[in-house]
Amino acid sequence: MSGTCLDNRLSWLMLEQYHLDALPGDERRQAEAHLASCPFCRGRLQSIEADTAPLPALPPVEPAPTPRSIPLIPWALGLGTAAAMVLIGLLLFWGEVPRPLPPQRIIIKGGELALTVVRERQGTTVTNPTGFREGDRFTLGITCAAGNDVNWEVVIFQGGQVYFPYADRPAVSCANRVPLPGAFRLTGDAPASICVVIDEAVSRAELRASGIDRLPESTVCITLEPLE
């Protein structure tokens, strides 16, 4: 195994994106060049290509905690009138202030939107974990207002990168904890924010360009920390 590969091996998530043909052109070419000279990463790619074992179904529905609305610049509350005027002036000068990362459960027009995350590690599953280790597998579910069919997108923000782990995204009929088809892995040593966007008008290009600070309001997220 070459020293170059040890120092710069591709993350599992990037290899999955390569397998799904979801990497941008430059990143795909870089990945192909690396794979050509790295037997270790080629072996990991072969494992991904052979990995067809389904994850267990989502656990039964549990009583949901009281949902909360999307916060709107909560740190501005409690400011005096003069300070608020200064803040408004700064917003007008600098433009829109980035919104905080959406929570895991929100209220949107038509009802509730919530995200359920299931982590699988060596046959053991955990619902809504707080962390991950390299190679952990994840499946997602959403709760939304029954009677609606919705389109969805999963986007992962990690280490300044944006990933889309699903190639196929068929519409789902809303209910409690509707499982999204497929699974993905996380790797790396940076926190990973997993977000589900329910907005058919938003494209991957727009999500990549807008980044984590400009997600649509119909978005729910969870951030997982890397575990030692």
C-alpha positions in Angstrom: 0.0 0.0 0.0 1.5 3.3 -1.0 2.3 6.1 1.4 0.3 8.5 -0.7 -2.8 6.3 -0.2 -2.3 6.2 3.6 -2.0 9.9 3.8 -4.8 10.8 1.4 -7.2 7.9 1.3 -10.7 8.6 0.1 -13.5 8.8 2.7 -16.1 6.1 2.7 -18.7 8.7 2.0 -16.8 10.0 -1.1 -16.4 6.4 -2.3 -20.2 5.9 -2.0 -20.7 9.1 -4.0 -18.3 7.8 -6.6 -20.2 4.5 -6.8 -23.5 6.4 -7.2 -22.0 8.7 -9.9 -22.9 11.7 -7.7 -19.5 13.4 -7.5 -19.0 16.7 -9.4 -16.7 16.4 -12.4 -13.5 17.6 -10.8 -13.9 15.5 -7.7 -14.8 12.4 -9.7 -11.6 12.8 -11.8 -9.5 13.2 -8.7 -11.2 10.1 -7.2 -10.5 8.1 -10.4 -6.8 9.2 -10.4 -6.5 8.2 -6.7 -8.2 4.8 -7.2 -5.9 4.0 -10.1 -2.9 4.0 -7.7 -4.4 3.0 -4.4 -5.3 -0.7 -3.9 -6.6 0.0 -0.4 -9.3 2.5 -1.7 -10.1 0.2 -4.6 -10.8 -2.6 -2.0 -13.1 -0.3 -0.1 -15.0 0.6 -3.3 -15.4 -3.1 -4.0 -16.9 -3.5 -0.5 -19.4 -0.8 -1.3 -20.3 -2.3 -4.6 -20.9 -5.7 -2.9 -22.8 -4.2 0.1 -26.5 -5.1 -0.5 -27.6 -6.2 3.0 -30.7 -4.2 4.0 -30.8 -2.4 7.4 -33.5 -3.4 9.9 -36.8 -1.6 9.7 -37.4 1.5 11.7 -38.5 0.9 15.3 -42.1 1.3 16.2 -43.4 4.8 16.6 -42.9 6.3 20.1 -44.7 9.3 21.6 -43.3 12.4 19.9 -42.0 15.2 22.0 -43.6 18.6 21.6 -42.4 20.0 18.3 -40.9 23.5 18.1 -40.9 26.0 15.3 -37.9 27.1 13.3 -36.1 29.7 15.3 -35.7 33.1 13.7 -32.5 34.7 14.9 -33.1 33.9 18.6 -30.1 35.8 19.7 -31.7 39.1 18.6 -34.5 38.7 21.2 -34.2 40.8 24.2 -32.1 43.5 22.5 -33.1 47.1 23.4 -34.7 49.3 20.7 -31.4 51.1 19.9 -29.5 47.9 19.6 -32.2 46.4 17.5 -32.1 49.4 15.1 -28.3 48.9 14.8 -28.9 45.2 14.1 -31.4 46.0 11.4 -28.9 48.4 9.8 -26.2 45.8 9.8 -28.5 43.3 8.2 -29.4 45.7 5.5 -25.7 46.5 5.0 -24.4 43.0 5.0 -27.4 41.2 3.6 -29.3 38.2 5.0 -27.8 36.7 8.2 -27.3 32.9 8.0 -30.1 30.9 9.6 -29.1 28.4 12.3 -29.1 24.7 11.3 -32.8 23.5 11.2 -33.7 21.3 14.2 -34.7 17.6 14.0 -38.5 18.4 14.3 -40.3 21.5 13.1 -43.8 22.7 12.3 -44.4 23.7 8.7 -47.5 24.6 6.7 -49.7 21.5 6.8 -48.3 20.0 10.0 -45.2 18.4 11.5 -41.9 17.5 9.8 -39.5 15.3 11.7 -36.4 13.2 11.0 -35.6 9.8 12.5 -32.1 8.4 12.2 -31.2 4.8 12.7 -27.5 3.8 13.1 -26.4 0.2 12.5 -23.0 -1.1 13.8 -22.1 -4.8 13.6 -25.8 -5.8 13.8 -26.8 -3.4 16.6 -29.1 -0.5 15.9 -29.5 2.8 17.7 -32.3 5.3 17.0 -31.3 9.0 16.8 -27.7 8.5 17.8 -25.4 11.4 18.6 -22.2 10.1 17.1 -20.7 7.8 14.5 -17.6 5.7 13.8 -16.1 5.0 10.5 -18.2 2.6 8.4 -21.4 2.9 10.5 -24.5 2.5 8.3 -27.5 4.8 8.5 -31.1 4.7 7.4 -33.5 7.6 7.7 -37.3 8.1 8.2 -39.5 11.1 8.1 -42.7 12.1 9.8 -45.0 14.4 7.8 -48.7 15.2 7.6 -50.7 12.1 6.5 -52.3 12.2 3.2 -49.5 14.1 1.4 -47.1 12.6 -1.1 -43.8 14.4 -0.9 -40.5 14.6 -2.8 -37.3 14.6 -0.7 -33.6 15.1 -0.8 -30.9 14.0 1.7 -27.9 16.3 1.9 -24.9 15.8 4.2 -22.5 18.6 5.3 -19.2 17.4 6.6 -15.8 19.1 6.8 -16.8 21.8 4.4 -18.0 19.3 1.8 -21.6 18.6 0.5 -22.7 15.1 -0.2 -25.9 13.6 -1.6 -26.0 9.9 -0.6 -29.1 8.8 -2.5 -29.2 8.1 -6.2 -32.9 7.3 -6.3 -35.4 9.4 -4.4 -39.0 8.2 -5.1 -41.8 10.2 -3.6 -43.2 8.9 -0.3 -46.6 9.0 1.3 -46.6 10.9 4.5 -47.2 9.2 7.9 -45.2 8.5 11.1 -41.6 7.5 10.5 -41.9 6.7 6.9 -38.6 4.9 5.9 -36.6 6.5 3.1 -35.3 3.7 0.8 -31.7 2.8 1.0 -28.8 3.3 3.4 -25.5 5.1 3.6 -22.3 5.2 5.6 -20.4 7.9 7.4 -16.7 8.2 7.9 -14.1 10.9 8.7 -13.1 12.9 11.7 -15.5 15.9 11.3 -19.0 16.3 12.5 -21.6 15.4 9.9 -24.9 17.2 9.6 -27.6 15.0 8.0 -30.5 17.0 6.5 -33.7 16.0 4.8 -35.3 18.7 2.5 -38.9 18.5 1.6 -39.0 20.9 -1.3 -39.4 19.7 -4.9 -38.4 23.1 -6.2 -34.9 23.0 -4.8 -32.2 21.3 -6.9 -28.9 19.7 -5.8 -27.0 22.5 -7.5 -28.9 25.1 -5.4 -28.3 23.1 -2.2 -24.6 22.8 -3.0 -24.4 26.6 -3.8 -26.5 27.8 -0.8 -24.7 25.6 1.7 -25.7 24.8 5.3 -26.6 28.4 6.2 -29.3 28.8 3.5 -31.4 25.6 3.7 -35.1 25.8 2.8 -37.5 26.2 5.7 -39.0 22.7 5.0 -35.7 21.1 6.2 -34.9 18.9 9.3 -31.4 18.1 10.4 -29.3 16.2 12.9 -25.6 16.6 13.6 -23.5 13.5 14.5 -20.1 13.8 16.2 -17.2 11.5 15.2 -16.5 9.0 18.0 -13.0 7.8 19.0 
